[in-house]
Amino acid sequence: MLLVLLTSCASTPEIDYQDKTMHTRVNIWYNDLRPGEIPSANYHRGKILPVGTPVRVLKIDKKTIRFQAKGSGDQYVLRYSEPDVYGPINEYFYRMFHEVKPKIEGRFTKEECRAIWLGELEVGMTKEAALIAWGYPPAHKTMSLKDDTWTYWVDRTTTRTVTFVGGKIKTIE
């Protein structure tokens, strides 16, 4: 399934989001001090918009994806700052959103499901579960998801390094 997430961006169709409900593909953190602001650095501070959240995309341009969570009506702006790594905004869009709500239960172990819903990582989680729980690591620190070391930002000055062995988390530093 990780291969599906990785290759889903291989062909980048134009984004047709008008009148469609999309779902978040991964947990997305947003700053609770600046509500609705989501930097593409994926800082792990603030609150989580959970995987599978239904959203309505409001507007997409070269550097932002504006969307609204269905149900709550809360609006968000995802700021896109890594086109040199991820390519055009539509490639980034399909990393973050999908038309079909991702299935979590039955796809992962009970422990992985719990960690995903809490936005946590645990030793023994698969790469796929880690990706859904913490989202994509910033590309300027982790060039490929095939790497066995992923680096995430907690905030502007603090990073967390996740090391995988055999496709499962070995350490979280």
CORURSUL-V545960 format. One record per pair of residues at least 6 apart in sequence whose C-alpha atoms are under 6 Angstrom apart, sorted by the first residue. I is the first residue (numbers start at 1). J is the second residue. Records with the same first field share a line. If there is no record, write none. Layout:
I = J + J
This chain:
2 = 128
9 = 91
12 = 91
21 = 55 + 56
22 = 54 + 55 + 98 + 99
23 = 52 + 53 + 54 + 55 + 97 + 98 + 99 + 101
24 = 51 + 52 + 53 + 96 + 97
25 = 51 + 96 + 97
26 = 51 + 132 + 135
27 = 49 + 50 + 51 + 132 + 133 + 135
28 = 48 + 49
29 = 44 + 47 + 48
30 = 37 + 38 + 46 + 47
31 = 46
32 = 46
36 = 75 + 76 + 77
37 = 77
38 = 77 + 78
39 = 78 + 79
40 = 79 + 80
41 = 138
43 = 153 + 154 + 155
44 = 154
45 = 154
52 = 101 + 102
54 = 70
55 = 68 + 69 + 70
56 = 67 + 68
57 = 67
58 = 66 + 67
59 = 66
62 = 89
63 = 79 + 80
64 = 78 + 79 + 80
65 = 77 + 78
66 = 76 + 77
67 = 75 + 76
68 = 74 + 75
116 = 133
119 = 133
123 = 169 + 170
124 = 168 + 169
125 = 168 + 169
126 = 167 + 168
127 = 167 + 168
137 = 152
141 = 151
142 = 150 + 151
148 = 163 + 164
149 = 162 + 163
150 = 161 + 162
151 = 160 + 161
152 = 159 + 160
153 = 159
160 = 173
161 = 172 + 173
162 = 171 + 172
163 = 169 + 170 + 171
164 = 170
